[in-house]
Amino acid sequence: MPPTKSLSTYIWRGKNSAGVAISGEMKASNQMIVKAELRRQGIFVSKIKKKSKPLFSFFHRKKIAAADIAIFTRQLSTMLGAGIPVVQSLDILERGQTNEQFKSLVNQLKVDIESGLTMSNALRKHPLYFNNLYCNLVAAGEQSGTLDSMLIRLATYREKIESMKDKVKKALFYPTAVIIIATLISAGLLIFVVPKFQSVFASFGAQLPGPTLLVIKMSNILQKYWWLIFGGIGLIIWQLIRLRQRSHKFAQFIDRMAFRLPILGNILHKSAIAGFARTLSTTFAAGLPLIDALQAVANASGSEIYTDAILKIRDEVSSGQTIHYAMANTNLFPNMVVQMITVGEESGSLELMLSKIADFYEEQVDNAVNGLSSLLEPIIMVVLGAMIGSLVIAMYLPIFRMGNVVSGGGG
């Protein structure tokens, strides 16, 4: 198949074998391929033309979100469960897509499967959207002849994992929003409001208080070098993100600091445990060997600390240790989790115990995020009030002092 960049969308019209007029769209590298493919499908083509791209198409192009993949998986599982063949199911899903990028992705999957690839191998050609865990589970479903039920399990897993990620993002959003809003408001006051007071104070001819002088100095610096300050902050953040992606040790350091944060650290810990339990439960239920399942869980973990811990668990289990003993050695998992895993191993119900652990910690994260939202509302007011109030007080101090001098002189 030609690379994605060389594909163009062609609009075609024609008649099927029954003589009914039909039309549609197809991605291909040229018109001849479109004609050949439609002829193979028994369609007599009357007109083909390349679809023109809309003006400013770059701004209208929608990305494929993780939630879109979860919905796609759920829809595909439903169609396969109803007895619709894979290619026909993908064709239906492609026609129903409004996101052009996702529509192109589904079309490529359909073309690859029609050319003889298995669904799992077709998915592996798009690692940006379908990771190894997803492809391995689909492959397991294909081998066992239970692809529809495997996709249902996979859809449920993706929905729960995405829901957990959304909750963590929600927890991180509030403090981030407080910092950004407070910084922007303070910068606005320093750049636009303080200079007006400064011109008034110049006419006083008196010594200004220390806090006022400090605010005026900050205002002067920000007025001259605001582009350098904000650009430098943006560059530092960008470099830290890149460093975290490239350096394993730095990523571990960042995760360790994040886990030590008050309230937020607890939420991150619980979400990591919930993700571990949910992923391991899904892979174990799919019939993957425990060692392979642990490898898949490590790859799917969003934390470098938990990734290393899970890989150590895998190594210990492969050398003959029980999973609960290996988990206890990491000192990351609470005693309750270890004990539940112990019971699951001894009773042969490990999958059920893992699912119960995931349910429990997902509920814990949900409650913690809701509690954090309620707690941060007054904190936001206090932080904003303290930052903005301190600037306002510093600028009004000279006026207060003059008022005291005038009232004292009048007395």
SULRA-V246028 format. One record per pair of residues at least 6 apart in sequence whose ideal C-beta (glycine too) atoms are under 7 Angstrom apart, sorted by the first residue. I is the first residue (numbers start at 1). J is the second residue. Records with the same first field share a line. If there is no record, write none. Layout:
I->J, J
//
This chain:
1->111, 112
2->29
6->29
7->27, 28, 29
8->27, 28, 50
9->25, 27, 51
10->25, 26, 28, 31, 34, 48, 49, 50, 51
11->25, 49, 51
12->23, 24, 26, 34, 38, 45, 47, 48
13->23, 46, 47
14->22, 38, 43, 44, 45, 46
15->21, 22, 44
16->22, 42, 43
17->42
22->43
25->51
26->34, 37
27->104, 107
28->34
31->48
34->48
35->45, 48
38->45
54->60
61->100, 101
62->99, 101
63->101
64->99, 101, 102, 105, 129
66->162
67->162
68->99, 102
69->129, 158
70->155, 158, 159, 162
72->93
73->151, 154, 155, 158
74->155
75->93
76->89, 93, 151
77->148, 151, 152, 155
79->89, 92
80->86, 89, 147, 148, 151
81->148
86->113, 119
87->110, 113, 114
90->106, 109, 110
91->110
93->106
94->103, 106, 107, 110
97->103, 106
105->126, 129
109->122
112->122, 125
113->119, 122
118->142
119->138, 142
120->135, 138, 139, 142
123->130, 134, 135, 138
124->135
131->300
132->296, 299
133->283, 296, 299, 300
134->154
136->288, 296
137->150, 154, 283, 286
138->147, 150
140->150, 286, 287, 288
141->147, 150, 151
144->287
150->286
153->282, 285, 286
157->278, 282
160->278, 362
161->275, 278
164->271, 274, 275, 362, 365
167->365, 366, 369
168->267, 268, 271
170->369
171->264, 267, 369, 372
172->264
174->372, 373, 376
175->376
178->380, 383
181->384
182->383, 384, 387
185->388
186->387, 388, 391
187->222
189->388, 391
190->218, 219, 222
191->222, 223, 226
194->215, 216, 219, 395
195->219
197->395
198->216
201->208, 398
204->398, 402
208->398
209->397, 398, 401
211->394, 397
212->394, 395, 397, 398
215->391, 394, 395
222->229
243->250
244->250, 251, 254
248->304
251->304
252->304, 305
255->303, 304, 305
256->305
258->265, 268
259->265, 268, 269
263->372
266->368
267->365, 368, 369
270->361, 364, 365, 368
271->365
272->303, 306
273->333, 337, 361
274->358, 361, 362, 365
275->301
276->297, 301, 306, 310
277->354, 357, 358, 361
278->358
279->296, 297, 300
280->293, 297, 354
281->351, 354, 355, 358
283->293, 296, 297
284->290, 293, 350, 351, 354
285->351
288->296
290->317
291->314, 317, 318
294->310, 313, 314, 317
295->314
297->310
298->307, 310, 311, 314
301->307, 310
306->332
309->330, 332
312->330
313->323, 326, 327, 330
316->326, 329
317->323, 326
322->345
323->341, 345
324->338, 341, 342, 345
327->333, 338, 341
328->338
337->357
340->353, 356, 357
341->353
343->353
344->350, 352, 353, 354
//
